[in-house]
Amino acid sequence: MTTSTTTDVSTIREIVEDWAKAVRARDYDGILARHTPDIVMFDVPPPLQALGIDAYRRTWDVFFAWSDDPVVFDITQMEVTAGHDVAFVSALMRCSGTEKSGDRVELAFRLTMGLRKTNGHWAIVHEHHSVPAS
């Protein structure tokens, strides 16, 4: 790995860790901070697809209505691959919440993020949360 690639990987890891920390703090500004205005996200609960930063923000209302307090939103494994101006992250994560039935659920899920580097700054352009099919 070149020094710039090593630096980019470290920077991207920090972006993702800061994002997860913002989720745990219910900090909308922190959650949105490193996403592009035209973010595309595929999520587990409906809506399946969120187009743009406003739609992305609304998906967090759904999550916070479901999630336990304090919010459990932990990265258990993360891999980062960075090129000159494009990168992706694949991670395993866990969260917990309460279903409408009242049952508490521990959810292991997968996270994939696509990032683009513009003017020396990395931003998340794509985010995908998924769970294994049962």
VMD Tcl script that draws the C-alpha trace (Angstrom):
set ca {
  {0.00 0.00 0.00}
  {1.24 3.49 -0.77}
  {1.35 6.15 1.92}
  {-1.57 8.02 0.33}
  {-3.63 4.82 0.20}
  {-2.79 4.06 3.84}
  {-3.81 7.60 4.79}
  {-7.03 7.31 2.76}
  {-7.92 3.99 4.42}
  {-7.36 5.53 7.87}
  {-9.43 8.58 6.95}
  {-12.29 6.45 5.65}
  {-12.24 4.22 8.74}
  {-12.52 7.36 10.87}
  {-15.44 8.66 8.77}
  {-17.35 5.39 9.28}
  {-16.52 5.19 12.98}
  {-17.62 8.83 13.47}
  {-20.86 8.07 11.59}
  {-21.60 5.08 13.87}
  {-20.77 7.20 16.92}
  {-23.21 9.88 15.70}
  {-25.93 7.22 15.32}
  {-25.36 6.08 18.91}
  {-25.69 9.73 20.02}
  {-28.84 10.30 17.89}
  {-26.88 13.17 16.31}
  {-28.51 13.84 12.93}
  {-25.91 16.43 11.91}
  {-23.14 13.94 12.61}
  {-24.95 11.16 10.76}
  {-25.40 13.32 7.66}
  {-22.04 15.11 7.86}
  {-20.00 13.10 5.33}
  {-22.78 12.14 2.90}
  {-23.31 13.77 -0.50}
  {-26.56 15.64 -1.25}
  {-27.41 12.93 -3.83}
  {-26.76 9.95 -1.52}
  {-28.44 6.68 -2.51}
  {-29.22 4.27 0.31}
  {-30.79 0.82 0.34}
  {-32.11 -0.12 3.77}
  {-33.62 -3.05 5.66}
  {-36.93 -1.47 6.74}
  {-39.08 0.43 4.23}
  {-38.52 2.50 2.31}
  {-36.15 0.14 0.56}
  {-34.47 3.01 -1.27}
  {-33.75 6.57 -0.14}
  {-32.70 9.06 -2.81}
  {-31.05 12.26 -1.63}
  {-29.97 13.58 1.73}
  {-33.49 14.55 2.91}
  {-34.86 11.06 2.25}
  {-31.76 9.55 3.87}
  {-32.33 11.70 6.98}
  {-35.93 10.49 7.28}
  {-34.78 6.85 7.39}
  {-33.12 7.62 10.70}
  {-36.48 8.66 12.18}
  {-37.64 5.09 11.47}
  {-34.52 3.60 13.04}
  {-34.66 5.76 16.17}
  {-38.36 4.94 16.67}
  {-37.34 1.24 16.72}
  {-33.96 1.32 18.46}
  {-33.34 0.82 22.14}
  {-32.04 3.61 24.34}
  {-29.12 3.77 24.62}
  {-28.75 3.10 20.90}
  {-26.75 -0.03 20.08}
  {-25.05 0.49 16.72}
  {-21.68 -1.23 16.71}
  {-19.17 -2.07 14.01}
  {-17.89 -5.59 14.66}
  {-15.72 -5.93 11.55}
  {-14.71 -3.45 8.83}
  {-12.69 -3.65 5.63}
  {-11.79 -0.59 3.54}
  {-10.56 -0.59 -0.04}
  {-9.41 2.78 -1.35}
  {-8.37 3.83 -4.82}
  {-7.31 7.27 -6.01}
  {-10.81 8.80 -5.89}
  {-13.21 5.92 -5.20}
  {-13.43 3.61 -2.19}
  {-15.74 1.11 -0.61}
  {-16.33 -0.16 2.89}
  {-17.76 -3.52 3.85}
  {-18.65 -4.11 7.47}
  {-20.53 -6.34 9.84}
  {-22.56 -4.50 12.43}
  {-25.08 -5.04 15.18}
  {-27.95 -3.02 16.56}
  {-30.92 -3.69 18.81}
  {-34.47 -2.53 19.06}
  {-38.01 -3.38 19.98}
  {-40.48 -4.72 17.46}
  {-44.13 -3.59 17.39}
  {-44.95 -6.87 19.14}
  {-42.84 -5.71 22.09}
  {-40.13 -8.28 21.42}
  {-36.58 -7.02 21.83}
  {-34.40 -7.88 18.82}
  {-30.63 -8.10 18.44}
  {-29.94 -7.59 14.75}
  {-26.69 -8.46 12.99}
  {-26.50 -6.72 9.64}
  {-24.17 -5.96 6.77}
  {-23.07 -2.49 5.71}
  {-21.60 -1.47 2.38}
  {-20.61 2.12 1.64}
  {-19.29 3.66 -1.54}
  {-17.23 6.84 -1.24}
  {-15.90 9.39 -3.71}
  {-12.95 11.72 -3.17}
  {-13.51 15.25 -4.47}
  {-11.07 18.11 -3.91}
  {-9.17 15.95 -1.43}
  {-12.20 15.06 0.72}
  {-13.97 11.71 1.00}
  {-17.78 11.65 1.02}
  {-20.28 8.78 1.17}
  {-22.29 8.53 -2.05}
  {-23.87 5.11 -1.51}
  {-24.92 3.20 1.59}
  {-26.48 -0.26 1.77}
  {-27.73 -2.03 4.90}
  {-28.82 -5.65 4.58}
  {-29.60 -8.74 6.62}
  {-29.10 -12.36 5.60}
  {-32.16 -13.97 4.04}
  {-33.84 -16.50 6.31}
}
mol new
graphics top color blue
foreach p $ca { graphics top sphere $p radius 0.5 }
foreach p [lrange $ca 0 end-1] q [lrange $ca 1 end] { graphics top cylinder $p $q radius 0.2 }
display resetview
